[in-house]
Each structure stands twice: as C-alpha cells, then as structure tokens.
C-alpha cells in the first residue's frame, strides 16, 4: 500500500513540476485559421482544441484581440503548431 501511495505522490509532484514550467506569451492575435484550429501570437503558431485548451474558445476570438497563451515544451511540437494549454482574452 505504501508503495502505491509513494508512486502516486511522485506522479503528482512530476505533474505539478510540468505545470509550473509552462511558458506564456502575450499579445495580439496575428492570424486565425478556424479550419485547422490554429492561431498566431508573438510569431508562434498555436493550436487550440476543446479537449486540451482551457479558457476562451478560439471561435470567440478574432485577429487583433489581445490574449495570453500558456504552453509547455514547444520543442516537442517538431515544427507542428504548439498546443495551447490555456488561452485567455486580455
């Protein structure tokens, strides 16, 4: 039982460490592509989805709106759009 609790605690700590290490960018939306659920802020291309992105819906935004985008590990995207974890209208 202690082993299971220890593993659960370790997983929770690792999850929190990833959440804390999230990067963010603020600025106006430069471009929106609703067909692919992508948008550009600060020269970076992001993707937003109902399953993975918390906050305002991409369909409720338009080019020029100021937003704050939180994301993690852009290098893992490998040239693909970066997954937006949180999207807020400013």
C-alpha positions, 0 to 999 in steps of 0.5 A, a space after each residue: 500500500 505504501 508503495 502505491 501511495 509513494 508512486 502516486 505522490 511522485 506522479 503528482 509532484 512530476 505533474 505539478 513540476 510540468 505545470 509550473 514550467 509552462 511558458 506564456 506569451 502575450 499579445 495580439 492575435 496575428 492570424 486565425 485559421 478556424 479550419 485547422 484550429 490554429 492561431 498566431 501570437 508573438 510569431 508562434 503558431 498555436 493550436 487550440 482544441 476543446 479537449 486540451 485548451 482551457 479558457 476562451 474558445 478560439 471561435 470567440 476570438 478574432 485577429 487583433 484581440 489581445 490574449 495570453 497563451 500558456 504552453 509547455 515544451 514547444 520543442 516537442 511540437 517538431 515544427 507542428 503548431 504548439 498546443 495551447 494549454 490555456 488561452 485567455 482574452 486580455 
